[in-house]
Amino acid sequence: MEFLLGNPFSTPVGHCIERATDGSLQNEDWTLNMEICDIINETEDGPKDAIRAMKKRLNGNRNYREVMLALTVLETCVKNCGHRFHALVTSRDFVDGVLVKIISPKNNPPRIVQDKVLALIQAWADAFRSSPDLTGVVQVYEELKRKGIEFPTSELETLSPIQTPQRTASAPEGDSTLLKYGNITSQPTSQTIPPAYTTPQVPNIHASGAINPTPEQICRLRSELDIVRGNTKVMSEMLTEMVPGQEDASDYELLQELNRTCRAMQQRMMELISCVSNESVTEELLHVNDDLNNIFLRYERYERFRTGRSSAQSVNNGVSQQLLPGRKVIFASLLIVSHCLILAPSSLNSVSSTLSSLSSGKPPPTQDDFDVFAQTRTGVLSTPERAKAAEVTPSLPSPPSGDPGTTQGTPNRKKPARQEDGLLAM
């Protein structure tokens, strides 16, 4: 088949995947990972070529450093790409024919690889369950459950969402742009907007003056973080759909408003991260900060493409120069947020008020290989035993940190192994 179709790594996206999953890499190359997402979104053959390259990297590969890097790239693409890619990655052909084979008992992969694959399958099954054309992964997930495979459910609480929970709000009448991307509540007020984004915002955490929030304050803060996530999802959808230099004026104006609002929200988050002592809250704030840095990186790339195209048009007396390959408008059906709220400037004060309140708050059935595999996993997912399992595989390098926020400077945290954020349910 490869003889007929050519080397999967010879395509533009395949070449990037080959570089991004090279076992010699010390850390994930998040710039390259996001470039892979852009190629998938912007080209006609991007999704298909990316899946071919992923299959080549994962099938029969005993270099588990490369396997873990490939799984991280795959996870990143699912979070940042559209429906065309989702349809391929959630098919039985890929999930059962590639991912499940990785953890087959005869391959005897390290526990960390097993957990990563199972966590991805479970998260995708949960996220895509309501989409009829994306249920291949759901079927495989249910089959594995019936065979007794135990999934690492305890890890889901630390994972970021593939989809954002729906929010309800009223949008201004007659604004088709707002109806297109999600409802926005707008309350005009004088608010200083931070200067243009230059470098990722990395929190400076101080040990002194730490605040332990009350349960009520934590609940309120998480509600506000849901709004931040909603803004991030809307902005991600727009960056996926819009073509630099060819967007509607109203769309571009909304994108700029989203960018300014998200940057202002990040400034408030920096204040909270630096003083909150609750570990779970700090971890959640750091995850959201990583997501913001990731979307800002995509926005900066979008602006560079847009500026380059505008310059070319000016030099050629208004004649359109196709600096970027034309791309079809792509709607990621599972990433469309129909009722997301954009935090209005006046609502930014709520985060600051949360900070103020925190300052004064009080601490508060067929026997097969997988049947045997299931028995080995049952009841052995505790943290001490996972650590022990990791110790017996000394040849396996440390797992990748796996979240775009790692490149942005967030210290010492494992992040890409999170597709769902259990905190949203609180």
HELIX and SHEET records of a PDB file:
HELIX    1   1 GLU A    2  LEU A    5  1                                   4    
HELIX    2   2 PRO A    8  SER A   10  5                                   3    
HELIX    3   3 PRO A   12  ALA A   20  1                                   9    
HELIX    4   4 TRP A   30  GLU A   42  1                                  13    
HELIX    5   5 GLY A   46  LEU A   58  1                                  13    
HELIX    6   6 TYR A   64  ASN A   80  1                                  17    
HELIX    7   7 HIS A   83  VAL A   89  1                                   7    
HELIX    8   8 ARG A   92  PHE A   94  1                                   3    
HELIX    9   9 VAL A   95  LEU A   99  3                                   5    
HELIX   10  10 VAL A  100  ILE A  102  1                                   3    
HELIX   11  11 ARG A  111  ALA A  127  1                                  17    
HELIX   12  12 PRO A  132  LEU A  134  5                                   3    
HELIX   13  13 GLY A  136  ARG A  146  1                                  11    
HELIX   14  14 THR A  153  THR A  158  5                                   6    
HELIX   15  15 SER A  176  TYR A  181  1                                   6    
HELIX   16  16 PRO A  215  GLU A  241  1                                  27    
HELIX   17  17 ALA A  249  ILE A  273  1                                  25    
HELIX   18  18 GLU A  279  VAL A  315  1                                  37    
HELIX   19  19 PRO A  345  SER A  347  5                                   3    
HELIX   20  20 LEU A  348  SER A  360  1                                  13    
HELIX   21  21 ASP A  369  ARG A  377  1                                   9    
HELIX   22  22 THR A  383  GLU A  391  1                                   9    
HELIX   23  23 PRO A  404  THR A  406  5                                   3    
HELIX   24  24 GLY A  422  ALA A  425  5                                   4    
END                                                                             
